[in-house]
Amino acid sequence: MDFDYLVRKAMEAKEKAYAPYSGFRVGAAVQTASGRVYTGCNVENSSFGATICAERTAIAKAVSEGESKIVAVAVSSDGENITYPCGICRQVISEFGNDETKVICSNKNGQYKIYEMKDILPHAFAGEDFMTKNKGMNT
């Protein structure tokens, strides 16, 4: 897995961001189990709840192309500090990844840190939790 490549792709995707309200541009690159890489950027909306984050844009592109297993996600922004996925994006990443999915968080200079999903979203709510709870097997 080429982390430098994924960060570069996230930085390139950031250039296409639509962020007229916050001015905070974010890009993401998602690598799937097949090895393909999908990119995305944040797309803001004046009704902020309709805004979609870069990570979810990239994941939606992958899923719409038939991919359902994510092995890595890189995130980049214009910030000096390392940028991390928001809570909603962490949950969506966990839906299509697993505890070992790599999350590469970077800054505008391409400096990055690598995490695993289990480190940035411990005890994630997963589909099997929902199924267990619906079957009345609360433990």
C-alpha positions in Angstrom: 0.0 0.0 0.0 1.5 3.3 -1.1 0.6 5.9 1.6 2.4 8.7 -0.2 0.4 8.1 -3.4 -2.9 8.1 -1.5 -2.0 11.3 0.3 -1.1 12.9 -3.1 -4.4 11.8 -4.6 -6.3 13.3 -1.6 -4.4 16.6 -2.0 -5.3 16.7 -5.7 -9.0 16.0 -4.9 -9.0 18.8 -2.4 -8.4 21.2 -5.3 -11.8 20.4 -6.6 -13.6 21.1 -3.3 -16.7 23.3 -3.2 -16.3 25.2 0.1 -17.7 28.7 -0.4 -19.0 29.0 3.2 -16.3 27.6 5.4 -13.4 28.0 3.0 -12.1 24.6 4.4 -11.3 22.4 1.4 -10.9 18.7 2.1 -9.9 15.9 -0.3 -9.9 12.1 0.2 -8.6 9.1 -1.5 -10.1 5.6 -0.8 -8.3 2.4 -1.8 -10.5 -0.6 -2.1 -9.7 -4.3 -1.7 -9.4 -4.6 -5.5 -6.6 -2.0 -5.4 -8.6 0.7 -7.2 -8.5 4.3 -5.8 -11.4 6.6 -5.7 -11.2 10.3 -4.8 -13.6 12.8 -3.5 -13.8 16.4 -2.2 -16.1 18.1 0.2 -19.2 19.7 -1.3 -20.8 22.4 0.9 -24.4 23.6 0.8 -25.9 26.7 2.2 -28.1 24.3 4.3 -25.1 22.9 6.1 -26.8 19.6 6.8 -26.8 18.9 3.1 -23.0 19.2 2.9 -21.1 16.0 2.1 -17.6 15.4 3.3 -14.7 14.3 1.0 -14.4 10.9 2.6 -18.1 10.1 2.0 -17.9 11.4 -1.6 -15.0 9.1 -2.3 -16.7 6.1 -0.6 -20.0 6.8 -2.5 -18.1 6.8 -5.8 -16.4 3.5 -4.9 -19.7 1.9 -3.8 -21.5 3.2 -6.9 -18.9 1.4 -9.0 -19.5 -1.9 -7.2 -16.8 -1.7 -4.6 -17.8 -2.5 -1.0 -14.5 -3.2 0.8 -12.2 -0.3 1.8 -8.6 -1.0 2.9 -7.4 2.6 3.3 -8.6 6.2 3.3 -6.4 9.3 3.0 -7.6 12.7 4.1 -6.1 16.1 3.4 -7.0 19.8 3.8 -5.6 23.2 3.5 -4.8 23.2 7.2 -1.4 23.4 8.8 -2.6 20.7 11.3 -3.3 17.1 10.5 -6.9 16.7 9.4 -8.9 13.8 10.7 -12.3 12.4 9.5 -15.3 13.7 11.3 -17.5 11.4 13.3 -20.0 10.7 10.5 -17.2 9.9 8.1 -15.6 7.6 10.7 -18.8 5.7 11.0 -19.2 5.4 7.2 -15.6 4.3 6.8 -16.2 1.6 9.4 -19.3 0.4 7.4 -17.1 -0.5 4.4 -13.8 -1.2 6.2 -12.8 -3.1 9.3 -10.7 -2.5 12.5 -7.5 -2.8 10.4 -8.6 -0.3 7.7 -5.8 2.3 7.4 -6.7 5.9 7.9 -4.0 8.3 6.7 -4.5 11.8 8.1 -2.5 14.6 6.5 -2.0 18.4 6.4 -1.6 20.8 3.5 2.1 20.0 3.3 1.6 16.3 2.8 2.8 15.3 6.2 0.8 12.5 7.6 0.1 10.0 10.4 -1.3 6.5 9.9 -4.0 5.0 12.1 -6.2 2.0 12.0 -10.0 2.3 12.3 -10.0 0.6 15.7 -7.8 3.5 17.0 -9.9 6.4 15.7 -13.3 4.8 16.2 -13.1 2.2 19.0 -16.2 0.2 19.7 -17.9 1.3 16.4 -21.5 0.4 15.9 -21.7 -2.2 13.2 -24.3 -4.1 11.2 -23.9 -7.1 13.4 -24.8 -5.0 16.5 -28.0 -3.9 14.8 -28.9 -7.5 13.9 -28.2 -8.8 17.4 -30.3 -6.0 19.0 -33.2 -6.6 16.6 -33.2 -10.3 17.4 -33.8 -9.5 21.1 -30.4 -10.8 22.1 -29.2 -7.7 24.1 -26.2 -8.6 26.2 
